[in-house]
Amino acid sequence: MTAPGRAAQGKAAGKASGKASGKASGKATGKATGKATGKATGALVAWNDARGFGFIRPDAAMGEVAGEVVGETAGKTVDETARAGPVGAARDRDVFVHIAAFGRGAERPTLNARVSYRIGAGRGGRSMATGVRLLAPARRPLRARIAALLAALVPRRRETRLAMAAALSALALIAATFGQMPAEVLGPYLGMGAMSLLLYRSDKINSRKDAWRVPETTLHATDLAFGIIGGLLGQAIFGHKTAKRSFTAATAVIAAGHAALLISAGLGEPSEAEIVFAIGWLMGAEGPRF
């Protein structure tokens, strides 16, 4: 056999061996992880915290791709080998993940975090990660832990937000009709509520188009300035800003403040028991299920 023939045969053998060893390594990693936890593992290689989604790069994919690259670079020069890195190929195996997959009360993930997960079906039948858990969560700052605690008290179901908006509307009408609140105050509640609803709708649409976003401080300020009823409706109708714990915690505080204000205006100076009852109602009698 000629020298070029032997080189070509060696290159083909090296490529096949590399692919086989890489796939075997990736499968072995996946099997070992599955036996230990029943889940796959990987790293969060891309994460958009504002929009609450990113991509996980499976450990098994990195092992398999690395083996393929070893085989493909057999017989190549140093420069050719350097250009044949595994990153691009591994990117094709990345798994989409949404913040909701981390579960209620979980620590908010950060870039490069190690996670375990299962593969499920998302929109349009595409694969996505479900049941995601952080493998080694870092200790959060005190401010983040307090926000998480407040958010854990806030129910997250759509029906509860609608009920809260309806109850606040009823309180406003009662306070203006039978209480001490001037009827003119209903105007700001109506106008700012409509503005808040439109802001949530606009921000939800723009989040899908990767366009300009309404700052969270603007949403909170509008809710605080008599727009809380529209804000609750916007969150419920458009399913917007319901997963970020710090945002839901701020919404709970604003809603509790307006409830206390309306109770005070409708019933006179509230007692301690009435304040406790109002806060308990806002947090949801059935527990944290917003």
C-alpha positions in Angstrom: 0.0 0.0 0.0 1.3 3.4 -0.9 2.1 6.1 1.7 -1.0 8.3 0.8 -3.2 5.2 1.0 -1.9 4.3 4.5 -2.4 7.9 5.6 -6.0 8.0 4.4 -6.7 4.6 6.0 -5.2 5.8 9.3 -7.2 9.0 9.2 -10.5 7.1 8.6 -9.7 4.7 11.4 -8.9 7.5 13.7 -12.1 9.3 12.9 -14.2 6.2 13.4 -12.4 5.4 16.6 -12.9 8.9 18.0 -16.5 9.0 17.2 -17.1 5.6 18.7 -15.2 6.5 21.9 -16.9 9.8 22.2 -20.4 8.4 21.8 -19.6 5.6 24.2 -18.3 8.1 26.7 -21.4 10.3 26.3 -23.7 7.3 26.7 -21.8 6.1 29.8 -22.1 9.5 31.4 -25.8 9.7 30.7 -26.4 6.1 32.0 -24.4 6.8 35.2 -26.3 10.1 35.8 -29.7 8.4 35.1 -29.0 5.6 37.6 -28.0 8.1 40.2 -30.7 10.8 39.8 -33.0 9.7 37.0 -32.1 12.9 35.1 -29.5 14.2 32.6 -27.0 16.8 33.7 -25.5 19.8 32.0 -24.5 23.5 32.2 -26.6 26.6 31.6 -24.5 28.0 28.7 -27.0 30.8 27.8 -29.4 32.6 30.1 -31.6 35.7 29.6 -32.7 36.6 33.1 -35.0 39.4 32.0 -37.0 37.1 29.7 -36.6 34.0 31.9 -35.2 31.4 29.4 -31.9 30.0 28.2 -30.2 26.8 27.0 -28.6 23.8 28.7 -25.6 22.1 27.2 -25.8 18.4 28.1 -22.7 16.7 29.6 -23.3 13.7 27.3 -23.3 15.9 24.2 -19.9 17.4 25.1 -18.4 14.0 25.6 -19.8 12.7 22.3 -18.8 15.8 20.3 -15.3 15.9 21.7 -14.8 12.3 20.6 -16.1 13.1 17.1 -13.7 16.1 16.9 -10.8 13.8 17.9 -11.6 11.5 15.1 -12.2 14.3 12.5 -8.9 16.0 13.3 -6.8 12.8 13.0 -4.1 13.5 10.5 -4.8 17.3 10.3 -2.3 20.0 11.0 -2.2 22.0 14.3 -4.0 24.9 12.7 -6.7 22.7 11.3 -7.2 21.0 14.6 -7.6 24.3 16.4 -10.3 25.4 14.0 -12.3 22.1 14.6 -13.3 22.7 18.2 -16.4 21.0 19.7 -18.3 24.2 20.7 -20.2 24.7 17.4 -21.2 21.0 17.2 -22.2 20.9 20.9 -24.4 24.0 20.4 -26.6 22.0 18.1 -27.4 19.7 21.0 -28.4 22.5 23.5 -31.7 22.1 25.2 -34.2 25.0 25.7 -35.2 25.8 29.3 -37.8 28.2 30.7 -37.7 29.7 34.2 -41.0 27.9 35.0 -39.1 24.5 34.7 -37.1 25.3 37.9 -40.3 25.2 40.0 -41.8 27.4 42.6 -39.5 28.8 45.2 -36.3 27.7 43.5 -33.3 29.9 43.3 -33.1 31.9 40.1 -30.4 30.4 37.9 -27.3 32.2 36.6 -25.0 31.6 33.6 -22.9 28.5 33.7 -24.9 27.0 36.6 -24.8 23.2 36.8 -28.3 21.6 36.5 -30.1 18.3 36.3 -33.2 18.0 34.2 -35.5 15.7 32.2 -36.5 16.1 28.5 -40.1 17.1 27.8 -42.2 18.5 25.0 -42.7 22.2 24.6 -44.5 24.4 22.1 -44.7 23.0 18.6 -43.5 19.7 19.9 -39.9 20.9 20.3 -37.8 19.4 23.1 -37.3 21.4 26.3 -36.0 20.8 29.8 -38.5 20.0 32.6 -38.1 19.4 36.3 -34.8 21.4 36.4 -32.8 21.6 39.6 -29.6 23.5 40.4 -26.9 21.0 41.4 -24.8 23.4 43.4 -26.7 26.6 44.2 -24.6 29.4 45.4 -25.6 31.2 48.6 -27.8 34.2 47.7 -27.5 37.7 49.1 -29.8 38.6 51.9 -31.8 40.9 49.7 -32.5 38.0 47.2 -33.4 35.6 50.0 -35.9 38.1 51.4 -37.4 38.7 48.0 -37.7 34.9 47.5 -39.5 34.6 50.9 -42.0 37.3 50.0 -42.6 35.8 46.6 -43.2 32.4 48.1 -46.1 33.9 50.0 -47.7 35.2 46.8 -50.1 32.9 45.0 -49.4 32.6 41.3 -52.5 31.3 39.7 -54.3 33.3 37.0 -57.6 32.8 38.8 -56.3 34.3 42.0 -55.0 37.4 40.3 -58.4 37.9 38.7 -60.1 37.5 42.1 -57.7 40.0 43.7 -58.4 42.5 41.0 -62.2 42.0 41.4 -62.0 42.3 45.2 -59.9 45.5 45.0 -62.5 46.9 42.5 -65.3 46.1 44.9 -63.4 47.7 47.8 -63.0 50.8 45.8 -66.7 51.0 44.9 -67.7 50.4 48.5 -65.3 53.0 49.8 -66.5 55.6 47.3 -70.2 54.9 47.7 -70.6 54.2 51.4 -67.2 55.2 52.9 -65.1 58.2 53.3 -63.3 58.0 50.0 -64.3 60.7 47.5 -65.9 59.3 44.4 -63.4 61.3 42.2 -60.7 58.8 43.3 -62.4 56.1 41.2 -61.2 58.1 38.1 -57.5 57.5 38.8 -58.1 53.8 39.6 -59.9 53.5 36.3 -57.5 55.5 34.2 -54.2 54.3 35.7 -55.6 50.7 35.7 -56.2 51.0 31.9 -52.7 52.4 31.4 -51.2 49.6 33.5 -53.1 47.0 31.5 -51.8 48.4 28.2 -48.2 48.5 29.5 -48.3 44.9 30.5 -49.8 44.0 27.1 -47.1 46.0 25.2 -44.3 44.5 27.3 -45.5 41.0 26.7 -45.7 41.5 22.9 -42.2 43.1 22.9 -40.8 40.2 24.9 -41.7 37.8 22.1 -40.2 40.1 19.4 -37.0 40.9 21.4 -38.0 44.6 21.0 -37.8 47.5 23.5 -39.1 46.5 26.9 -41.0 48.5 29.5 -38.8 48.8 32.6 -40.0 46.9 35.6 -39.7 50.1 37.7 -42.3 51.7 35.3 -44.7 48.8 35.7 -44.4 49.0 39.5 -44.7 52.8 39.6 -47.9 52.6 37.5 -49.4 49.9 39.7 -48.5 52.0 42.8 -50.1 55.1 41.3 -53.6 53.6 41.4 -53.0 51.2 38.5 -52.8 48.0 40.6 -56.1 46.6 39.4 -55.1 46.9 35.8 -51.7 45.5 36.7 -53.2 42.4 38.2 -55.5 42.0 35.2 -52.5 42.4 32.8 -50.5 39.7 34.7 -53.5 37.3 34.6 -54.7 37.9 31.1 -51.3 38.0 29.4 -49.5 35.6 31.7 -46.8 38.2 32.1 -44.3 38.8 35.0 -45.7 35.9 37.0 -42.6 33.8 37.4 -40.0 36.3 38.6 -40.1 36.2 42.4 -38.9 39.7 43.1 -41.6 41.1 40.8 -44.4 39.1 42.3 -43.2 40.1 45.8 -43.4 43.8 44.8 -46.9 43.3 43.3 -48.0 41.7 46.6 -46.8 44.7 48.7 -48.5 47.2 46.4 -51.8 45.2 46.4 -51.7 44.9 50.2 -51.1 48.7 50.5 -54.0 49.5 48.3 -56.2 47.0 50.1 -55.4 48.6 53.4 -56.0 52.1 52.0 -59.5 51.1 50.6 -60.5 49.3 53.8 -59.5 52.3 55.8 -61.5 54.6 53.5 -64.5 52.3 53.5 -64.7 51.2 57.1 -62.9 54.0 58.9 -59.7 53.4 60.8 -58.9 49.6 60.4 -58.2 47.5 63.5 -55.2 45.3 63.8 -57.3 42.2 63.1 -58.7 43.8 59.9 -55.2 44.5 58.7 -54.1 40.9 59.3 -57.2 39.7 57.6 -56.5 41.9 54.5 -52.9 40.7 54.2 -54.0 37.1 54.7 -56.6 37.4 52.0 -54.1 38.9 49.5 -51.6 36.2 50.2 -54.3 33.6 49.4 -56.1 31.3 51.8 -55.1 28.3 49.8 -51.4 28.9 50.1 -48.8 30.2 47.6 -50.4 29.2 44.3 -50.6 32.4 42.1 
